[in-house]
Amino acid sequence: MTDLASTPGVKIKMIDHADLVPAMNKKYGNLYVQDVIGKDMYRGMDADNKQATVMNLLVAHQNMDDKTAYSIVKAVFDHKDDLVRTHKEAENIKLENQKKDASPVPWHPGAVKYFAEKGITRK
């Protein structure tokens, strides 16, 4: 997208589709949220793009021991800067995004423990 938007003489128009989020969640589970790509994100955009965003989930088998699950979640959040250096999208890994409506599956008890230590509860 960045390459296309940076092409001289090209003007891009993204199609709004945030209004489809309720139907998508009904069909596939609560994986999607309404979101906005700001008009300043890519060169050549005239307006914000109202779009659907899919949540990324880190999923573990229910039989994973609590200590291992806790250690994985702790590593992800405590070493986020290392992840960002590997892939910029990791900037969006945020404790405040860890909430019930962002996950269609129950949290592992090891994750619950880590989040509770950080003041995050599954409400």
DSSP file with accessible surface (Angstrom, degrees, kcal/mol):
  #  RESIDUE AA STRUCTURE BP1 BP2  ACC     N-H-->O    O-->H-N    N-H-->O    O-->H-N    TCO  KAPPA ALPHA  PHI   PSI    X-CA   Y-CA   Z-CA
    1    1 A M     >        0   0   96      0, 0.0     4,-2.9     0, 0.0     5,-0.2   0.000 360.0 360.0 360.0 -43.8    0.0    0.0    0.0
    2    2 A T  H  >  +     0   0   86      1,-0.2     4,-1.6     2,-0.2    41,-0.1   0.910 360.0  48.8 -60.1 -43.2    2.8    2.4    0.9
    3    3 A D  H  4 S+     0   0  138      2,-0.2     4,-0.5     1,-0.2    -1,-0.2   0.925 113.0  47.2 -62.8 -44.7    4.5    1.8   -2.5
    4    4 A L  H >4 S+     0   0   91      1,-0.2     3,-1.4     2,-0.2    -2,-0.2   0.945 112.3  49.0 -62.2 -47.3    1.3    2.3   -4.4
    5    5 A A  H 3< S+     0   0    1     -4,-2.9    -1,-0.2     1,-0.3    -2,-0.2   0.781 109.9  53.4 -65.0 -24.7    0.4    5.5   -2.5
    6    6 A S  T 3< S+     0   0   58     -4,-1.6    -1,-0.3    -5,-0.2    -2,-0.2   0.501  80.3 113.5 -88.9  -3.9    4.0    6.8   -3.1
    7    7 A T  S X  S-     0   0   60     -3,-1.4     3,-2.0    -4,-0.5    -3,-0.0  -0.530  79.5-106.8 -70.7 126.2    3.8    6.3   -6.8
    8    8 A P  T 3  S+     0   0  112      0, 0.0    -1,-0.1     0, 0.0     3,-0.1  -0.252 101.5  14.0 -55.2 135.9    3.9    9.7   -8.6
    9    9 A G  T 3  S+     0   0   90      1,-0.2     2,-0.4    -3,-0.1    -2,-0.1   0.419  96.5 125.2  81.4  -0.7    0.5   10.7  -10.0
   10   10 A V    <   -     0   0   51     -3,-2.0     2,-0.4    -6,-0.1    -1,-0.2  -0.779  37.5-172.8 -97.7 132.8   -1.4    8.1   -8.1
   11   11 A K        -     0   0  139     -2,-0.4     2,-0.3    -3,-0.1    33,-0.1  -0.987  13.7-151.1-119.7 129.9   -4.3    9.0   -5.9
   12   12 A I        -     0   0   17     -2,-0.4    34,-0.4    32,-0.3     2,-0.4  -0.792  12.1-169.4-107.1 148.3   -5.9    6.3   -3.7
   13   13 A K        -     0   0  189     -2,-0.3     2,-0.3    32,-0.1    32,-0.1  -0.963  11.0-155.5-133.8 115.7   -9.4    5.9   -2.5
   14   14 A M        -     0   0   41     -2,-0.4     2,-0.5    33,-0.2    36,-0.1  -0.711  20.4-122.4 -89.7 143.9  -10.1    3.2    0.1
   15   15 A I        -     0   0  134     -2,-0.3     2,-0.1    34,-0.1    34,-0.1  -0.752  22.9-124.2 -90.9 124.0  -13.6    1.8    0.3
   16   16 A D        +     0   0   77     -2,-0.5    35,-0.2     1,-0.1    33,-0.0  -0.416  42.0 156.2 -63.4 137.7  -15.3    2.2    3.7
   17   17 A H    >   +     0   0   64     33,-2.7     3,-1.9    -2,-0.1    34,-0.3   0.211  33.6 113.2-147.9  16.1  -16.5   -1.1    5.0
   18   18 A A  G >   +     0   0    8     32,-1.3     3,-1.8     1,-0.3    33,-0.2   0.804  69.8  71.2 -61.5 -26.6  -16.8   -0.7    8.8
   19   19 A D  G 3  S+     0   0  121      1,-0.3     4,-0.3    31,-0.2    -1,-0.3   0.683  89.1  63.4 -65.8 -13.9  -20.5   -1.0    8.6
   20   20 A L  G <> S+     0   0   86     -3,-1.9     4,-2.5     1,-0.2    -1,-0.3   0.568  75.6  93.4 -85.4  -8.2  -20.0   -4.7    7.8
   21   21 A V  H <> S+     0   0    9     -3,-1.8     4,-2.9     1,-0.2     5,-0.3   0.911  81.3  51.4 -56.6 -48.4  -18.5   -5.5   11.2
   22   22 A P  H  > S+     0   0   81      0, 0.0     4,-2.2     0, 0.0    -1,-0.2   0.936 113.3  45.3 -57.8 -41.6  -21.7   -6.5   13.0
   23   23 A A  H  > S+     0   0   65     -4,-0.3     4,-2.1     2,-0.2    -2,-0.2   0.900 113.2  50.5 -68.0 -38.6  -22.5   -9.0   10.2
   24   24 A M  H  X S+     0   0   46     -4,-2.5     4,-3.0     1,-0.2     5,-0.3   0.917 111.6  47.8 -65.6 -41.6  -19.0  -10.3   10.2
   25   25 A N  H  X S+     0   0   25     -4,-2.9     4,-2.1    -5,-0.2    -2,-0.2   0.881 109.9  53.0 -66.8 -36.3  -19.0  -10.8   13.9
   26   26 A K  H  < S+     0   0  193     -4,-2.2    -1,-0.2    -5,-0.3    -2,-0.2   0.912 117.5  37.4 -64.2 -39.9  -22.3  -12.6   13.8
   27   27 A K  H  < S+     0   0  156     -4,-2.1    -2,-0.2    -5,-0.2    -1,-0.2   0.894 133.5  20.8 -79.3 -40.4  -21.0  -15.0   11.2
   28   28 A Y  H  < S-     0   0  134     -4,-3.0    -3,-0.2     1,-0.3    -2,-0.2   0.490 110.7 -98.7-112.2  -6.6  -17.5  -15.6   12.4
   29   29 A G     <  -     0   0   27     -4,-2.1     2,-2.7    -5,-0.3     3,-0.4  -0.273  61.3 -46.8 101.8 164.7  -17.4  -14.6   16.1
   30   30 A N  S    S+     0   0   92      1,-0.2    -5,-0.1    -2,-0.1    -1,-0.1  -0.381  90.5 118.7 -75.4  72.8  -16.3  -11.4   17.7
   31   31 A L        +     0   0   40     -2,-2.7    24,-2.6    72,-0.1     2,-0.3   0.540  57.8  71.4-106.9 -13.9  -13.0  -11.0   15.9
   32   32 A Y  E     -A   54   0A  51     -3,-0.4     2,-0.3    22,-0.2    22,-0.2  -0.809  51.8-175.9-115.5 146.9  -13.6   -7.7   14.2
   33   33 A V  E     -A   53   0A  47     20,-2.2    20,-2.6    -2,-0.3     2,-0.3  -0.955  35.5-103.6-133.0 154.2  -13.9   -4.1   15.3
   34   34 A Q  E     +A   52   0A 123     -2,-0.3     2,-0.3    18,-0.2    18,-0.2  -0.623  52.3 166.5 -75.3 137.1  -14.7   -0.8   13.5
   35   35 A D  E     -A   51   0A  73     16,-2.8    16,-2.3    -2,-0.3     2,-0.4  -0.858  28.0-129.5-145.4 173.9  -11.5    1.1   12.9
   36   36 A V  E     -A   50   0A  73     -2,-0.3     2,-0.7    14,-0.2    14,-0.2  -0.998   1.8-154.0-136.0 133.5  -10.2    4.1   10.9
   37   37 A I  E     -A   49   0A  34     12,-2.6    12,-2.8    -2,-0.4     5,-0.1  -0.951  37.5-126.6 -99.4 112.5   -7.2    4.5    8.7
   38   38 A G    >   -     0   0   29     -2,-0.7     3,-2.6    10,-0.2     4,-0.4  -0.285  11.7-119.3 -63.2 146.3   -6.5    8.2    8.9
   39   39 A K  T 3  S+     0   0   97      1,-0.3     6,-0.4     2,-0.2     3,-0.3   0.688 113.9  59.7 -61.5 -15.7   -6.3   10.2    5.7
   40   40 A D  T 3  S+     0   0  151      1,-0.2    -1,-0.3     4,-0.1     3,-0.1   0.458  82.6  84.8 -90.1  -1.2   -2.8   11.1    6.6
   41   41 A M  S <  S+     0   0  117     -3,-2.6     2,-0.4     1,-0.2    -1,-0.2   0.914  99.0  24.7 -66.8 -44.9   -1.6    7.5    6.7
   42   42 A Y  S >  S-     0   0   50     -4,-0.4     3,-1.4    -3,-0.3    -1,-0.2  -0.968  90.0-107.1-124.9 140.4   -0.9    7.2    3.0
   43   43 A R  T 3  S+     0   0  153     -2,-0.4   -31,-0.2     1,-0.2     3,-0.1  -0.327 102.8  31.2 -61.0 138.9   -0.1    9.9    0.5
   44   44 A G  T 3  S+     0   0   29      1,-0.3     2,-0.4   -33,-0.1   -32,-0.3   0.430  81.6 131.6  94.3  -1.3   -2.9   10.7   -1.8
   45   45 A M    <   -     0   0   19     -3,-1.4    -1,-0.3    -6,-0.4   -32,-0.1  -0.719  34.3-172.7 -86.1 135.1   -5.8   10.0    0.5
   46   46 A D        +     0   0  113    -34,-0.4     2,-0.3    -2,-0.4    -1,-0.1   0.656  67.9  21.5 -95.0 -22.8   -8.5   12.7    0.7
   47   47 A A  S    S-     0   0   63     -8,-0.1   -33,-0.2    -9,-0.1    -1,-0.2  -0.964  86.8 -89.5-144.0 158.9  -10.6   11.2    3.5
   48   48 A D        -     0   0   78     -2,-0.3     2,-0.6   -10,-0.1   -10,-0.2  -0.341  40.2-129.6 -62.2 151.4  -10.4    8.8    6.5
   49   49 A N  E     -A   37   0A   5    -12,-2.8   -12,-2.6   -34,-0.1     2,-0.7  -0.939  10.7-151.5-109.8 117.2  -11.2    5.2    5.7
   50   50 A K  E     +A   36   0A 116     -2,-0.6   -33,-2.7   -14,-0.2   -32,-1.3  -0.806  37.5 157.3 -87.3 114.6  -13.7    3.5    8.0
   51   51 A Q  E     -A   35   0A  27    -16,-2.3   -16,-2.8    -2,-0.7     2,-0.4  -0.844  44.9 -99.2-139.2 169.3  -12.8   -0.1    7.9
   52   52 A A  E     -A   34   0A  13     -2,-0.3     2,-0.4   -18,-0.2   -18,-0.2  -0.736  31.7-160.5 -90.3 136.3  -13.0   -3.4    9.7
   53   53 A T  E     -A   33   0A  36    -20,-2.6   -20,-2.2    -2,-0.4     2,-0.4  -0.970   8.3-143.2-117.2 136.4  -10.0   -4.5   11.7
   54   54 A V  E     -A   32   0A  73     -2,-0.4     2,-0.2   -22,-0.2   -22,-0.2  -0.796  19.9-123.0 -98.6 138.7   -9.4   -8.1   12.7
   55   55 A M        -     0   0   54    -24,-2.6     2,-0.5    -2,-0.4    -1,-0.0  -0.571  16.1-133.9 -78.4 141.6   -7.9   -8.9   16.0
   56   56 A N        -     0   0  136     -2,-0.2     2,-0.4     2,-0.0    -1,-0.0  -0.850  26.0-162.3 -92.0 131.8   -4.7  -10.9   16.2
   57   57 A L        -     0   0   69     -2,-0.5     2,-0.7     2,-0.0    46,-0.0  -0.940  19.2-147.7-118.9 139.0   -5.0  -13.6   18.8
   58   58 A L        -     0   0  129     -2,-0.4     2,-0.4     2,-0.0    -2,-0.0  -0.933  31.0-168.1 -99.6 114.5   -2.3  -15.7   20.5
   59   59 A V        -     0   0  104     -2,-0.7     2,-0.3    48,-0.1    48,-0.1  -0.872  12.1-177.1-113.6 139.4   -3.9  -19.0   21.2
   60   60 A A        -     0   0   47     -2,-0.4     2,-0.1     4,-0.0    -2,-0.0  -0.938  36.2 -96.9-129.1 153.8   -2.8  -21.9   23.3
   61   61 A H    >   -     0   0  119     -2,-0.3     3,-2.2     1,-0.1    47,-0.0  -0.416  34.8-120.3 -66.2 144.1   -4.2  -25.3   24.0
   62   62 A Q  T 3  S+     0   0  164      1,-0.3    -1,-0.1    -2,-0.1    -2,-0.0   0.735 111.3  60.8 -61.2 -20.3   -6.2  -25.5   27.1
   63   63 A N  T 3  S+     0   0  130      2,-0.1    -1,-0.3     3,-0.0     2,-0.1   0.483  73.5 118.2 -87.9  -1.2   -3.9  -28.2   28.5
   64   64 A M  S <  S-     0   0   56     -3,-2.2    46,-0.2     1,-0.1    -4,-0.0  -0.449  76.9-106.0 -61.8 137.1   -0.8  -25.9   28.4
   65   65 A D     >  -     0   0   86      1,-0.1     4,-2.2    -2,-0.1     5,-0.2  -0.314  22.0-120.0 -68.6 150.9    0.5  -25.5   31.9
   66   66 A D  H  > S+     0   0   89      1,-0.2     4,-2.8     2,-0.2     5,-0.2   0.854 109.9  56.2 -60.1 -38.8   -0.2  -22.2   33.6
   67   67 A K  H  > S+     0   0  162      2,-0.2     4,-2.5     1,-0.2    -1,-0.2   0.921 109.0  46.2 -63.2 -42.5    3.5  -21.3   34.1
   68   68 A T  H  > S+     0   0   57      2,-0.2     4,-2.3     1,-0.2    -2,-0.2   0.942 113.9  47.6 -65.7 -46.1    4.3  -21.7   30.4
   69   69 A A  H  X S+     0   0    5     -4,-2.2     4,-2.4     1,-0.2     5,-0.2   0.928 112.8  49.4 -60.7 -44.4    1.3  -19.6   29.3
   70   70 A Y  H  X S+     0   0   35     -4,-2.8     4,-2.9     1,-0.2     5,-0.2   0.935 110.6  50.5 -58.8 -46.6    2.2  -16.9   31.9
   71   71 A S  H  X S+     0   0   57     -4,-2.5     4,-2.4    -5,-0.2    -1,-0.2   0.880 110.4  49.4 -62.7 -37.9    5.8  -16.9   30.7
   72   72 A I  H  X S+     0   0   68     -4,-2.3     4,-2.4     2,-0.2    -1,-0.2   0.951 113.6  44.7 -66.5 -48.7    4.8  -16.5   27.1
   73   73 A V  H  X S+     0   0   17     -4,-2.4     4,-2.3     1,-0.2     5,-0.3   0.929 114.1  50.5 -63.0 -42.6    2.4  -13.6   27.7
   74   74 A K  H  X S+     0   0   81     -4,-2.9     4,-3.3    -5,-0.2     5,-0.3   0.925 109.9  50.5 -60.8 -43.7    4.9  -11.9   30.0
   75   75 A A  H  X S+     0   0   47     -4,-2.4     4,-1.5    -5,-0.2    -1,-0.2   0.914 109.8  50.9 -61.8 -42.3    7.6  -12.2   27.4
   76   76 A V  H  < S+     0   0   36     -4,-2.4    -1,-0.2     1,-0.2    -2,-0.2   0.947 120.3  33.2 -61.0 -48.7    5.4  -10.7   24.7
   77   77 A F  H >< S+     0   0   34     -4,-2.3     3,-0.9     1,-0.2    -2,-0.2   0.877 119.5  49.0 -80.3 -36.7    4.4   -7.7   26.8
   78   78 A D  H 3< S+     0   0   63     -4,-3.3    -1,-0.2    -5,-0.3    -3,-0.2   0.705 120.6  37.2 -76.6 -17.9    7.7   -7.2   28.8
   79   79 A H  T >X S+     0   0  103     -4,-1.5     4,-1.4    -5,-0.3     3,-0.9  -0.047  74.0 129.3-122.4  33.0    9.8   -7.4   25.6
   80   80 A K  H <>  +     0   0   52     -3,-0.9     4,-2.7     1,-0.3     5,-0.2   0.861  67.9  62.3 -57.1 -37.5    7.5   -5.6   23.2
   81   81 A D  H 3> S+     0   0  117      1,-0.2     4,-1.9     2,-0.2    -1,-0.3   0.878 102.3  51.2 -58.7 -37.5   10.3   -3.3   22.1
   82   82 A D  H <> S+     0   0   73     -3,-0.9     4,-1.0     2,-0.2    -1,-0.2   0.900 110.3  49.2 -65.4 -39.9   12.2   -6.3   20.7
   83   83 A L  H  X S+     0   0   64     -4,-1.4     4,-2.9     1,-0.2     3,-0.4   0.905 107.8  53.9 -65.4 -40.7    9.1   -7.4   18.8
   84   84 A V  H  < S+     0   0   31     -4,-2.7    -1,-0.2     1,-0.2    -2,-0.2   0.899 104.6  54.7 -62.1 -38.5    8.6   -3.9   17.4
   85   85 A R  H  < S+     0   0  180     -4,-1.9    -1,-0.2    -5,-0.2    -2,-0.2   0.816 112.9  44.2 -64.8 -26.6   12.2   -4.0   16.1
   86   86 A T  H  < S+     0   0  121     -4,-1.0     2,-0.3    -3,-0.4    -2,-0.2   0.875 135.0   4.0 -83.3 -40.6   11.3   -7.2   14.3
   87   87 A H    ><  -     0   0  126     -4,-2.9     3,-2.2    -5,-0.1    -1,-0.3  -0.916  61.4-143.8-151.9 121.2    7.9   -6.1   13.0
   88   88 A K  G >  S+     0   0  141     -2,-0.3     3,-2.4     1,-0.3     4,-0.2   0.782  95.4  72.9 -56.3 -30.3    6.4   -2.6   13.3
   89   89 A E  G >  S+     0   0   98      1,-0.3     3,-2.3     2,-0.2    -1,-0.3   0.782  78.3  77.9 -59.1 -22.4    2.9   -4.0   13.7
   90   90 A A  G X  S+     0   0   11     -3,-2.2     3,-2.0     1,-0.3    -1,-0.3   0.695  72.4  80.9 -63.1 -14.6    3.9   -5.1   17.2
   91   91 A E  G <  S+     0   0   84     -3,-2.4    -1,-0.3     1,-0.3    -2,-0.2   0.781  85.2  61.3 -58.3 -24.6    3.5   -1.5   18.2
   92   92 A N  G <  S+     0   0   79     -3,-2.3     2,-0.9    -4,-0.2    -1,-0.3   0.444  73.5 105.7 -85.9   1.1   -0.2   -2.3   18.4
   93   93 A I    <   +     0   0   50     -3,-2.0     2,-0.4    -4,-0.1     3,-0.1  -0.736  52.1 163.0 -80.5 107.8    0.3   -5.0   21.1
   94   94 A K    >   -     0   0   75     -2,-0.9     3,-1.4     1,-0.1     4,-0.3  -0.991  48.3-136.3-135.4 138.8   -1.1   -3.0   24.1
   95   95 A L  G >  S+     0   0   45     -2,-0.4     3,-2.2     1,-0.3    -1,-0.1   0.890 105.7  61.4 -57.9 -39.3   -2.3   -4.1   27.5
   96   96 A E  G 3  S+     0   0  121      1,-0.3    -1,-0.3    -3,-0.1    -3,-0.0   0.703  96.6  60.9 -65.6 -15.5   -5.3   -1.8   27.2
   97   97 A N  G <  S+     0   0   61     -3,-1.4     2,-1.5     1,-0.1    -1,-0.3   0.538  77.6  99.0 -85.2  -5.4   -6.5   -3.9   24.2
   98   98 A Q    <   +     0   0   51     -3,-2.2     2,-0.3    -4,-0.3    -1,-0.1  -0.638  55.3 128.0 -86.4  89.6   -6.7   -7.0   26.3
   99   99 A K  S >  S-     0   0   94     -2,-1.5     3,-2.0    23,-0.1     4,-0.2  -0.949  71.3-102.8-143.0 160.3  -10.5   -7.1   27.0
  100  100 A K  G >  S+     0   0  115     23,-0.4     3,-2.0    -2,-0.3    -1,-0.1   0.870 115.7  56.5 -53.5 -44.7  -13.3   -9.5   26.7
  101  101 A D  G 3  S+     0   0  107      1,-0.3    -1,-0.3    22,-0.2    -3,-0.1   0.595 101.0  60.6 -71.6  -4.3  -14.8   -8.0   23.5
  102  102 A A  G <  S+     0   0   11     -3,-2.0    -1,-0.3     1,-0.2    -2,-0.2   0.408 103.9  53.9 -98.2   2.5  -11.5   -8.4   21.7
  103  103 A S    <   -     0   0   14     -3,-2.0    -1,-0.2    -4,-0.2   -72,-0.1  -0.963  53.6-167.7-142.2 123.4  -11.4  -12.2   22.1
  104  104 A P  S    S+     0   0   59      0, 0.0    -1,-0.1     0, 0.0   -73,-0.1   0.512  79.3  64.7 -83.1  -4.2  -14.0  -14.8   21.2
  105  105 A V  S    S-     0   0   62     -5,-0.1     2,-0.0     1,-0.0     0, 0.0  -0.862  94.1 -98.8-117.7 153.2  -12.2  -17.5   23.2
  106  106 A P        -     0   0  110      0, 0.0     2,-0.2     0, 0.0    -1,-0.0  -0.336  41.8-107.3 -67.9 151.1  -11.6  -17.6   27.0
  107  107 A W        -     0   0   37      1,-0.1   -48,-0.1    -4,-0.1    15,-0.0  -0.520  32.7-110.5 -75.0 145.5   -8.2  -16.5   28.3
  108  108 A H    >>  -     0   0   26     -2,-0.2     4,-2.6     1,-0.1     3,-0.6  -0.482  27.4-118.0 -70.4 143.7   -5.8  -19.1   29.6
  109  109 A P  H 3> S+     0   0   75      0, 0.0     4,-2.2     0, 0.0     5,-0.1   0.845 115.6  56.6 -55.4 -32.8   -5.3  -19.0   33.4
  110  110 A G  H 3> S+     0   0    1      2,-0.2     4,-1.7     1,-0.2     5,-0.1   0.900 109.1  45.3 -65.4 -38.7   -1.6  -18.2   32.9
  111  111 A A  H <> S+     0   0   10     -3,-0.6     4,-3.0     2,-0.2     5,-0.3   0.909 109.3  55.8 -68.4 -41.9   -2.6  -15.1   30.8
  112  112 A V  H  X S+     0   0   64     -4,-2.6     4,-2.7     1,-0.2    -2,-0.2   0.916 106.5  51.6 -55.7 -43.9   -5.3  -14.2   33.4
  113  113 A K  H  X S+     0   0  121     -4,-2.2     4,-1.9    -5,-0.2    -1,-0.2   0.939 112.0  45.0 -60.4 -48.1   -2.6  -14.2   36.1
  114  114 A Y  H  X S+     0   0    2     -4,-1.7     4,-1.1     1,-0.2    -2,-0.2   0.950 114.5  47.8 -62.6 -48.3   -0.2  -11.9   34.1
  115  115 A F  H ><>S+     0   0    8     -4,-3.0     5,-3.2     1,-0.2     3,-0.6   0.900 108.6  54.8 -61.6 -38.4   -3.0   -9.5   33.1
  116  116 A A  H ><5S+     0   0   56     -4,-2.7     3,-1.7    -5,-0.3    -1,-0.2   0.905 103.9  55.3 -61.6 -39.0   -4.3   -9.3   36.7
  117  117 A E  H 3<5S+     0   0  105     -4,-1.9    -1,-0.3     1,-0.3    -2,-0.2   0.799 110.0  47.0 -62.1 -26.9   -0.8   -8.3   37.8
  118  118 A K  T <<5S-     0   0  104     -4,-1.1    -1,-0.3    -3,-0.6    -2,-0.2   0.283 124.4-103.8 -97.3   6.8   -1.0   -5.5   35.3
  119  119 A G  T < 5S+     0   0   63     -3,-1.7     2,-0.5     1,-0.3    -3,-0.2   0.631  78.8 132.3  82.7  14.9   -4.5   -4.4   36.5
  120  120 A I      < -     0   0   35     -5,-3.2     2,-0.3    -6,-0.2    -1,-0.3  -0.870  31.6-177.1-103.3 126.1   -6.4   -6.0   33.5
  121  121 A T        -     0   0   78     -2,-0.5     2,-1.2    -3,-0.1   -21,-0.3  -0.886  34.9-111.5-119.5 154.1   -9.4   -8.1   34.2
  122  122 A R              0   0   87     -2,-0.3   -23,-0.1   -23,-0.1    -2,-0.0  -0.720 360.0 360.0 -84.9  98.4  -11.6  -10.1   31.9
  123  123 A K              0   0  186     -2,-1.2   -23,-0.4     0, 0.0   -22,-0.2  -0.726 360.0 360.0-103.4 360.0  -14.9   -8.1   32.1
